[in-house]
Each structure stands twice: as C-alpha cells, then as structure tokens.
Amino acid sequence: MIAAGIGVGESLLVLGVIVLLFGAKRLPGLARAIGRTGRELRRGSRGDIDEDPDS
C-alpha cells in the first residue's frame, strides 16, 4: 500500500492516465515544475523568501 488506501495497481493506473493525458515527452518538465513549486511553497512557509525588494 502506498498512501491513503491506494494500492500499487491503482497507482499504476493513475500513472498510466497521466502519461496518456500529458505524453511521455512532457512528463520530465512537468515533474520539474511540480518540484520547483513544492520547494517554493516550503521556503515560503518557513519565511525564507525575501519580501519584494522594490517596496
């Protein structure tokens, strides 16, 4: 079991649907964008992002 009652079979099904929707060529870029967004959210929640320097 991976998380929240979702098993391996269901996870593979979700992954297959994602590949069909976005295409295999776009997945690495999509994963990078999700990773960057997650990092920015963590930094923002810790307060590590400086406020707007122009103001």
Phi and psi restraints in degrees (range 20) as a CNS / XPLOR table:
assign (resid 1 and name C) (resid 2 and name N)
       (resid 2 and name CA) (resid 2 and name C) 1.0 -91.7 20.0 2
assign (resid 2 and name N) (resid 2 and name CA)
       (resid 2 and name C) (resid 3 and name N) 1.0 -60.8 20.0 2
assign (resid 2 and name C) (resid 3 and name N)
       (resid 3 and name CA) (resid 3 and name C) 1.0 -162.8 20.0 2
assign (resid 3 and name N) (resid 3 and name CA)
       (resid 3 and name C) (resid 4 and name N) 1.0 143.0 20.0 2
assign (resid 3 and name C) (resid 4 and name N)
       (resid 4 and name CA) (resid 4 and name C) 1.0 51.7 20.0 2
assign (resid 4 and name N) (resid 4 and name CA)
       (resid 4 and name C) (resid 5 and name N) 1.0 41.0 20.0 2
assign (resid 4 and name C) (resid 5 and name N)
       (resid 5 and name CA) (resid 5 and name C) 1.0 78.5 20.0 2
assign (resid 5 and name N) (resid 5 and name CA)
       (resid 5 and name C) (resid 6 and name N) 1.0 9.8 20.0 2
assign (resid 5 and name C) (resid 6 and name N)
       (resid 6 and name CA) (resid 6 and name C) 1.0 -95.6 20.0 2
assign (resid 6 and name N) (resid 6 and name CA)
       (resid 6 and name C) (resid 7 and name N) 1.0 122.3 20.0 2
assign (resid 6 and name C) (resid 7 and name N)
       (resid 7 and name CA) (resid 7 and name C) 1.0 -89.7 20.0 2
assign (resid 7 and name N) (resid 7 and name CA)
       (resid 7 and name C) (resid 8 and name N) 1.0 -176.6 20.0 2
assign (resid 7 and name C) (resid 8 and name N)
       (resid 8 and name CA) (resid 8 and name C) 1.0 -64.9 20.0 2
assign (resid 8 and name N) (resid 8 and name CA)
       (resid 8 and name C) (resid 9 and name N) 1.0 -42.3 20.0 2
assign (resid 8 and name C) (resid 9 and name N)
       (resid 9 and name CA) (resid 9 and name C) 1.0 -61.0 20.0 2
assign (resid 9 and name N) (resid 9 and name CA)
       (resid 9 and name C) (resid 10 and name N) 1.0 -44.9 20.0 2
assign (resid 9 and name C) (resid 10 and name N)
       (resid 10 and name CA) (resid 10 and name C) 1.0 -65.8 20.0 2
assign (resid 10 and name N) (resid 10 and name CA)
       (resid 10 and name C) (resid 11 and name N) 1.0 -38.0 20.0 2
assign (resid 10 and name C) (resid 11 and name N)
       (resid 11 and name CA) (resid 11 and name C) 1.0 -63.9 20.0 2
assign (resid 11 and name N) (resid 11 and name CA)
       (resid 11 and name C) (resid 12 and name N) 1.0 -41.6 20.0 2
assign (resid 11 and name C) (resid 12 and name N)
       (resid 12 and name CA) (resid 12 and name C) 1.0 -65.5 20.0 2
assign (resid 12 and name N) (resid 12 and name CA)
       (resid 12 and name C) (resid 13 and name N) 1.0 -37.1 20.0 2
assign (resid 12 and name C) (resid 13 and name N)
       (resid 13 and name CA) (resid 13 and name C) 1.0 -63.7 20.0 2
assign (resid 13 and name N) (resid 13 and name CA)
       (resid 13 and name C) (resid 14 and name N) 1.0 -45.0 20.0 2
assign (resid 13 and name C) (resid 14 and name N)
       (resid 14 and name CA) (resid 14 and name C) 1.0 -62.7 20.0 2
assign (resid 14 and name N) (resid 14 and name CA)
       (resid 14 and name C) (resid 15 and name N) 1.0 -43.7 20.0 2
assign (resid 14 and name C) (resid 15 and name N)
       (resid 15 and name CA) (resid 15 and name C) 1.0 -61.1 20.0 2
assign (resid 15 and name N) (resid 15 and name CA)
       (resid 15 and name C) (resid 16 and name N) 1.0 -41.5 20.0 2
assign (resid 15 and name C) (resid 16 and name N)
       (resid 16 and name CA) (resid 16 and name C) 1.0 -62.4 20.0 2
assign (resid 16 and name N) (resid 16 and name CA)
       (resid 16 and name C) (resid 17 and name N) 1.0 -41.5 20.0 2
assign (resid 16 and name C) (resid 17 and name N)
       (resid 17 and name CA) (resid 17 and name C) 1.0 -65.0 20.0 2
assign (resid 17 and name N) (resid 17 and name CA)
       (resid 17 and name C) (resid 18 and name N) 1.0 -40.1 20.0 2
assign (resid 17 and name C) (resid 18 and name N)
       (resid 18 and name CA) (resid 18 and name C) 1.0 -63.1 20.0 2
assign (resid 18 and name N) (resid 18 and name CA)
       (resid 18 and name C) (resid 19 and name N) 1.0 -42.7 20.0 2
assign (resid 18 and name C) (resid 19 and name N)
       (resid 19 and name CA) (resid 19 and name C) 1.0 -62.5 20.0 2
assign (resid 19 and name N) (resid 19 and name CA)
       (resid 19 and name C) (resid 20 and name N) 1.0 -41.2 20.0 2
assign (resid 19 and name C) (resid 20 and name N)
       (resid 20 and name CA) (resid 20 and name C) 1.0 -65.5 20.0 2
assign (resid 20 and name N) (resid 20 and name CA)
       (resid 20 and name C) (resid 21 and name N) 1.0 -39.0 20.0 2
assign (resid 20 and name C) (resid 21 and name N)
       (resid 21 and name CA) (resid 21 and name C) 1.0 -71.3 20.0 2
assign (resid 21 and name N) (resid 21 and name CA)
       (resid 21 and name C) (resid 22 and name N) 1.0 -45.0 20.0 2
assign (resid 21 and name C) (resid 22 and name N)
       (resid 22 and name CA) (resid 22 and name C) 1.0 -101.7 20.0 2
assign (resid 22 and name N) (resid 22 and name CA)
       (resid 22 and name C) (resid 23 and name N) 1.0 -21.2 20.0 2
assign (resid 22 and name C) (resid 23 and name N)
       (resid 23 and name CA) (resid 23 and name C) 1.0 85.9 20.0 2
assign (resid 23 and name N) (resid 23 and name CA)
       (resid 23 and name C) (resid 24 and name N) 1.0 146.4 20.0 2
assign (resid 23 and name C) (resid 24 and name N)
       (resid 24 and name CA) (resid 24 and name C) 1.0 -65.0 20.0 2
assign (resid 24 and name N) (resid 24 and name CA)
       (resid 24 and name C) (resid 25 and name N) 1.0 -29.4 20.0 2
assign (resid 24 and name C) (resid 25 and name N)
       (resid 25 and name CA) (resid 25 and name C) 1.0 -71.9 20.0 2
assign (resid 25 and name N) (resid 25 and name CA)
       (resid 25 and name C) (resid 26 and name N) 1.0 -28.1 20.0 2
assign (resid 25 and name C) (resid 26 and name N)
       (resid 26 and name CA) (resid 26 and name C) 1.0 -90.8 20.0 2
assign (resid 26 and name N) (resid 26 and name CA)
       (resid 26 and name C) (resid 27 and name N) 1.0 -12.9 20.0 2
assign (resid 26 and name C) (resid 27 and name N)
       (resid 27 and name CA) (resid 27 and name C) 1.0 -62.6 20.0 2
assign (resid 27 and name N) (resid 27 and name CA)
       (resid 27 and name C) (resid 28 and name N) 1.0 -43.1 20.0 2
assign (resid 27 and name C) (resid 28 and name N)
       (resid 28 and name CA) (resid 28 and name C) 1.0 -60.1 20.0 2
assign (resid 28 and name N) (resid 28 and name CA)
       (resid 28 and name C) (resid 29 and name N) 1.0 -41.4 20.0 2
assign (resid 28 and name C) (resid 29 and name N)
       (resid 29 and name CA) (resid 29 and name C) 1.0 -66.1 20.0 2
assign (resid 29 and name N) (resid 29 and name CA)
       (resid 29 and name C) (resid 30 and name N) 1.0 -38.1 20.0 2
assign (resid 29 and name C) (resid 30 and name N)
       (resid 30 and name CA) (resid 30 and name C) 1.0 -64.8 20.0 2
assign (resid 30 and name N) (resid 30 and name CA)
       (resid 30 and name C) (resid 31 and name N) 1.0 -42.6 20.0 2
assign (resid 30 and name C) (resid 31 and name N)
       (resid 31 and name CA) (resid 31 and name C) 1.0 -64.4 20.0 2
assign (resid 31 and name N) (resid 31 and name CA)
       (resid 31 and name C) (resid 32 and name N) 1.0 -39.7 20.0 2
assign (resid 31 and name C) (resid 32 and name N)
       (resid 32 and name CA) (resid 32 and name C) 1.0 -62.9 20.0 2
assign (resid 32 and name N) (resid 32 and name CA)
       (resid 32 and name C) (resid 33 and name N) 1.0 -42.9 20.0 2
assign (resid 32 and name C) (resid 33 and name N)
       (resid 33 and name CA) (resid 33 and name C) 1.0 -64.3 20.0 2
assign (resid 33 and name N) (resid 33 and name CA)
       (resid 33 and name C) (resid 34 and name N) 1.0 -40.4 20.0 2
assign (resid 33 and name C) (resid 34 and name N)
       (resid 34 and name CA) (resid 34 and name C) 1.0 -65.0 20.0 2
assign (resid 34 and name N) (resid 34 and name CA)
       (resid 34 and name C) (resid 35 and name N) 1.0 -40.2 20.0 2
assign (resid 34 and name C) (resid 35 and name N)
       (resid 35 and name CA) (resid 35 and name C) 1.0 -63.5 20.0 2
assign (resid 35 and name N) (resid 35 and name CA)
       (resid 35 and name C) (resid 36 and name N) 1.0 -44.2 20.0 2
assign (resid 35 and name C) (resid 36 and name N)
       (resid 36 and name CA) (resid 36 and name C) 1.0 -62.5 20.0 2
assign (resid 36 and name N) (resid 36 and name CA)
       (resid 36 and name C) (resid 37 and name N) 1.0 -41.8 20.0 2
assign (resid 36 and name C) (resid 37 and name N)
       (resid 37 and name CA) (resid 37 and name C) 1.0 -62.4 20.0 2
assign (resid 37 and name N) (resid 37 and name CA)
       (resid 37 and name C) (resid 38 and name N) 1.0 -42.7 20.0 2
assign (resid 37 and name C) (resid 38 and name N)
       (resid 38 and name CA) (resid 38 and name C) 1.0 -62.4 20.0 2
assign (resid 38 and name N) (resid 38 and name CA)
       (resid 38 and name C) (resid 39 and name N) 1.0 -41.7 20.0 2
assign (resid 38 and name C) (resid 39 and name N)
       (resid 39 and name CA) (resid 39 and name C) 1.0 -63.3 20.0 2
assign (resid 39 and name N) (resid 39 and name CA)
       (resid 39 and name C) (resid 40 and name N) 1.0 -43.6 20.0 2
assign (resid 39 and name C) (resid 40 and name N)
       (resid 40 and name CA) (resid 40 and name C) 1.0 -63.8 20.0 2
assign (resid 40 and name N) (resid 40 and name CA)
       (resid 40 and name C) (resid 41 and name N) 1.0 -39.3 20.0 2
assign (resid 40 and name C) (resid 41 and name N)
       (resid 41 and name CA) (resid 41 and name C) 1.0 -64.8 20.0 2
assign (resid 41 and name N) (resid 41 and name CA)
       (resid 41 and name C) (resid 42 and name N) 1.0 -40.7 20.0 2
assign (resid 41 and name C) (resid 42 and name N)
       (resid 42 and name CA) (resid 42 and name C) 1.0 -65.5 20.0 2
assign (resid 42 and name N) (resid 42 and name CA)
       (resid 42 and name C) (resid 43 and name N) 1.0 -43.8 20.0 2
assign (resid 42 and name C) (resid 43 and name N)
       (resid 43 and name CA) (resid 43 and name C) 1.0 -62.2 20.0 2
assign (resid 43 and name N) (resid 43 and name CA)
       (resid 43 and name C) (resid 44 and name N) 1.0 -41.7 20.0 2
assign (resid 43 and name C) (resid 44 and name N)
       (resid 44 and name CA) (resid 44 and name C) 1.0 -64.1 20.0 2
assign (resid 44 and name N) (resid 44 and name CA)
       (resid 44 and name C) (resid 45 and name N) 1.0 -38.0 20.0 2
assign (resid 44 and name C) (resid 45 and name N)
       (resid 45 and name CA) (resid 45 and name C) 1.0 -71.7 20.0 2
assign (resid 45 and name N) (resid 45 and name CA)
       (resid 45 and name C) (resid 46 and name N) 1.0 -26.4 20.0 2
assign (resid 45 and name C) (resid 46 and name N)
       (resid 46 and name CA) (resid 46 and name C) 1.0 -85.9 20.0 2
assign (resid 46 and name N) (resid 46 and name CA)
       (resid 46 and name C) (resid 47 and name N) 1.0 -14.9 20.0 2
assign (resid 46 and name C) (resid 47 and name N)
       (resid 47 and name CA) (resid 47 and name C) 1.0 86.0 20.0 2
assign (resid 47 and name N) (resid 47 and name CA)
       (resid 47 and name C) (resid 48 and name N) 1.0 19.9 20.0 2
assign (resid 47 and name C) (resid 48 and name N)
       (resid 48 and name CA) (resid 48 and name C) 1.0 -81.3 20.0 2
assign (resid 48 and name N) (resid 48 and name CA)
       (resid 48 and name C) (resid 49 and name N) 1.0 -12.9 20.0 2
assign (resid 48 and name C) (resid 49 and name N)
       (resid 49 and name CA) (resid 49 and name C) 1.0 -84.4 20.0 2
assign (resid 49 and name N) (resid 49 and name CA)
       (resid 49 and name C) (resid 50 and name N) 1.0 128.6 20.0 2
assign (resid 49 and name C) (resid 50 and name N)
       (resid 50 and name CA) (resid 50 and name C) 1.0 -69.0 20.0 2
assign (resid 50 and name N) (resid 50 and name CA)
       (resid 50 and name C) (resid 51 and name N) 1.0 150.1 20.0 2
assign (resid 50 and name C) (resid 51 and name N)
       (resid 51 and name CA) (resid 51 and name C) 1.0 -69.4 20.0 2
assign (resid 51 and name N) (resid 51 and name CA)
       (resid 51 and name C) (resid 52 and name N) 1.0 170.2 20.0 2
assign (resid 51 and name C) (resid 52 and name N)
       (resid 52 and name CA) (resid 52 and name C) 1.0 -58.7 20.0 2
assign (resid 52 and name N) (resid 52 and name CA)
       (resid 52 and name C) (resid 53 and name N) 1.0 116.9 20.0 2
assign (resid 52 and name C) (resid 53 and name N)
       (resid 53 and name CA) (resid 53 and name C) 1.0 -69.4 20.0 2
assign (resid 53 and name N) (resid 53 and name CA)
       (resid 53 and name C) (resid 54 and name N) 1.0 -17.0 20.0 2
assign (resid 53 and name C) (resid 54 and name N)
       (resid 54 and name CA) (resid 54 and name C) 1.0 -78.0 20.0 2
assign (resid 54 and name N) (resid 54 and name CA)
       (resid 54 and name C) (resid 55 and name N) 1.0 -16.8 20.0 2
